[in-house]
C-alpha cells in the first residue's frame, strides 16, 4: 500500500530542547508574580503544591500512560488561593504555565536540516505532529522555530490526558487524516514512546538518532534507523 502520510514527533525529533524544572528561580518568580494578583505564597509552597496537584491529577485520570495538563494544575492552584472568577483564573493559569516554561527552558532550536527535509517531503506527503506536550508550550514553540505551517493535524497529548506509547494518540491523527496505518510512516526519536507505540498500531517507523530519547526497548526495532535527520529522506524512500 502506497505511503500517503508521515507522523512526526516534535521534541527530540524536530526541535532540540533543554529544560530544567529544578531551578529555584522558577518558583521564586511565580511567587513574586502572584503578589500582583493578591496571592502571597512562598516559593517552596508554590513548588510543593504544584507537584502535589500534578500527582493527584495523574492518579485521578486512571490512564496507563497518564499525561498532565499544566494549565489545569495552575487553575486548581489558583482556585485554592481564592481566585473565583473563571475567565481571570483561566488566563492567569496559562500565564503561570508559560512563565514556568520560559524560565525552565535553556535551549530551543531546530535540529540541522529539519526545514530542508520537511520542505521536500511536503510536496508528496501529508504531514502531522503527534507530541507528548502541553498546548500552551508547544504551539508557541512550534511557531517560534518556524514550523507552524507544516503539519495538519497537530495532536498534543495534554489535550487527551494520555501520552505515547498509547496508540490512541497515533489513531487520532490517522482518523483526522482519513488514512490507514499501512499508509503512514511515524518518525520519532524514542524507541519506546514513538517506535513501539506506532508499531503497535501497524505504522512503519523511522528512529532518528538525536541527543534525546531512549534508543532501545526490548523486542522493538524500527523499520529504518536515521543517524541524522537528513537520513529521514532515505528512510521514507526505502519504506515506500
C-alpha positions in Angstrom: 0.0 0.0 0.0 1.4 3.4 -1.0 2.6 5.8 1.7 0.4 8.9 1.9 1.2 10.4 5.3 4.0 10.9 7.8 3.6 11.5 11.5 6.4 13.3 13.3 7.3 13.5 16.9 8.2 17.1 18.0 10.7 17.4 20.8 13.9 15.4 20.3 13.0 14.8 16.7 12.4 18.2 15.1 13.1 20.5 18.0 16.3 20.3 20.1 15.1 21.5 23.5 16.6 21.5 27.0 14.7 22.4 30.2 15.5 22.3 33.9 12.4 22.3 36.1 14.5 22.1 39.3 15.5 25.7 39.1 14.6 27.7 42.3 14.2 30.8 40.1 11.0 29.3 38.5 9.2 29.1 41.8 10.6 32.4 43.2 9.4 34.3 40.0 6.0 32.7 40.1 5.5 33.5 43.8 6.6 37.1 43.1 4.3 37.4 40.1 1.3 36.2 42.1 1.7 39.1 44.6 0.4 41.3 41.8 -2.8 39.3 41.8 -3.3 39.3 45.5 -1.8 35.8 46.2 1.1 35.6 48.5 2.7 32.0 48.6 6.3 31.2 49.5 8.3 29.9 46.5 8.6 26.4 48.1 4.9 26.4 48.7 4.4 27.0 45.0 6.7 24.1 44.1 5.3 21.6 46.6 1.7 22.3 45.8 2.4 22.2 42.0 3.8 18.7 42.3 1.1 17.6 44.8 -1.7 18.7 42.3 0.2 17.0 39.5 0.4 13.7 41.3 -3.3 13.8 42.2 -4.2 14.7 38.6 -2.3 11.6 37.3 -3.9 9.3 39.8 -7.4 10.6 39.2 -7.1 10.2 35.4 -6.7 6.4 35.7 -4.7 6.1 32.5 -2.0 3.6 31.9 0.2 6.3 30.4 -1.1 9.4 32.1 -0.4 12.9 30.8 -0.6 16.0 32.9 -2.4 19.3 32.0 -0.3 22.1 33.4 -2.9 24.8 32.8 -5.4 22.7 34.8 -2.7 22.3 37.6 -2.3 26.1 37.9 -6.1 26.6 37.6 -6.5 24.2 40.6 -3.7 26.1 42.5 -5.4 29.4 41.9 -8.9 28.1 42.9 -7.4 27.0 46.2 -6.0 30.5 46.6 -9.5 32.0 46.3 -9.5 33.3 42.8 -13.1 32.6 41.9 -13.6 34.4 38.5 -13.4 31.6 36.0 -12.0 33.6 33.0 -9.5 35.5 35.1 -8.3 32.3 36.7 -8.0 30.5 33.4 -6.0 33.3 31.8 -3.7 33.6 34.9 -3.2 29.8 34.9 -2.0 30.0 31.3 0.4 32.8 32.2 1.8 30.9 35.1 2.3 27.8 32.9 4.2 29.9 30.3 6.3 31.7 33.0 7.2 28.2 34.3 8.3 27.1 30.9 10.1 30.2 29.9 12.3 30.2 33.0 13.0 26.4 32.8 13.8 26.5 29.1 17.5 26.7 28.3 17.6 25.8 24.6 15.0 25.8 21.8 16.2 25.2 18.2 15.6 23.0 15.2 17.9 20.2 14.5 20.1 20.6 11.4 18.3 20.0 8.0 14.8 19.8 9.5 13.3 22.6 7.3 15.0 21.2 4.2 13.7 17.7 4.8 10.2 18.9 5.6 10.1 21.1 2.6 11.0 18.2 0.3 8.5 15.8 2.0 5.6 18.2 2.0 5.4 18.1 -1.8 4.5 14.4 -1.8 3.1 13.5 1.7 0.6 14.8 4.2 2.4 15.5 7.5 1.1 15.6 11.0 2.6 16.0 14.5 1.9 13.6 17.4 3.7 15.0 20.5 3.8 14.4 24.2 3.4 18.1 25.1 1.3 21.0 26.5 -0.6 23.2 24.0 0.4 26.4 25.8 4.1 25.3 25.4 4.2 23.5 22.1 2.0 25.7 19.9 4.1 28.9 20.6 7.3 27.0 20.4 6.4 25.5 17.0 5.7 29.0 15.8 9.0 30.3 17.3 11.1 27.9 15.2 9.1 28.4 12.1 7.2 25.1 11.8 3.6 26.3 12.2 2.6 25.8 8.5 3.9 22.2 8.0 1.5 20.0 9.9 -2.2 19.2 9.9 -3.3 17.9 12.3 -1.3 18.7 15.4 -2.0 16.1 18.2 -0.9 17.1 21.6 -1.1 14.7 24.5 -2.2 17.1 27.2 -5.5 17.6 25.3 -6.4 14.0 25.8 -5.0 13.0 29.2 -2.7 10.2 28.0 0.7 10.1 26.2 2.7 7.9 24.0 3.1 5.0 23.6 -0.7 4.9 23.9 -1.8 4.0 20.4 -4.9 6.3 20.7 -2.7 9.4 20.0 -1.5 8.0 16.7 -5.0 6.9 16.0 -6.3 10.4 16.5 -4.0 11.7 13.7 -5.0 8.8 11.4 -8.7 9.4 11.9 -8.4 13.1 11.1 -6.2 12.4 8.0 -8.5 9.6 7.0 -5.5 7.3 6.4 -4.9 3.7 7.3 -1.9 2.6 9.4 -0.3 0.9 6.4 -0.3 4.2 4.5 1.6 6.1 7.2 5.2 6.3 8.5 6.0 7.5 12.0 9.2 9.4 12.6 10.4 9.8 16.2 13.5 9.8 18.5 12.3 7.5 21.2 12.3 3.7 20.8 9.6 3.1 23.4 7.2 6.1 23.1 7.4 6.6 19.3 8.6 3.4 17.7 6.9 0.9 20.0 3.8 3.0 20.2 3.4 3.5 16.4 4.3 -0.1 15.6 1.6 -1.4 17.9 -0.9 0.3 15.5 0.8 -1.1 12.4 2.6 2.0 11.3 6.0 1.8 9.6 8.6 3.6 11.7 11.8 5.6 11.4 14.0 6.2 14.5 16.0 9.4 14.5 19.3 9.1 16.5 19.1 12.5 18.2 20.6 13.6 21.5 17.4 12.8 23.3 15.1 9.8 23.8 15.5 6.0 24.5 17.5 4.3 21.8 16.5 0.8 22.7 13.5 -1.2 24.0 13.1 -4.9 24.4 11.9 -6.6 21.2 11.4 -3.3 19.4 13.2 -2.5 16.1 12.5 0.5 13.8 11.9 -0.2 10.1 14.6 2.3 9.4 17.4 3.9 11.5 18.3 7.5 10.6 21.6 8.5 12.1 20.9 12.2 11.2 17.7 13.9 10.5 18.6 14.3 6.8 18.6 10.5 6.6 14.8 10.6 7.1 14.5 11.2 3.3 16.4 7.9 2.7 14.2 6.2 5.2 10.9 7.4 3.6 12.2 6.3 0.2 13.2 2.9 1.5 9.8 2.3 3.2 7.7 3.4 0.2 
